[in-house]
Amino acid sequence: MMNIKYLARVNFYGLMLDVYGENEQSIVNNDTRFLAVDVARLIDFSKDSNGYYRTGRMIENVDDDEKEECILTIQNMDGQVGHGG
C-alpha cells in the first residue's frame, strides 16, 4: 500500500479539490490521487437518505486498475503527523 500525503487544493471548474500524492513531484508527473468522496461531490453522485454520497456504490463502477487504497499521512497545524486509512 502506498503512503500518500496532502499536496494542494486546486480549483476544478469552480469546485475545490484536494490533491494527494507521494510528494510534490507527483503533481509534475501527473501521478496524483483524490478521495472518493471528493470525486463523488464533484460529479454530484447519488446520495443516500441522509444526504451522504454513496461512494461505495461509485467505487464499484470504477475499474480495478483505476482505484487504489493508500495510507494517508496527515500533518496538523502543530506539525504533528497522524495516519488515516
Summary of the structure (lengths in Angstrom):
residues: 85
radius of gyration: 13.9
end to end distance: 10.3
largest distance: 40.3
contacts: 184
relative contact order: 0.20
helix: 24%
strand: 36%
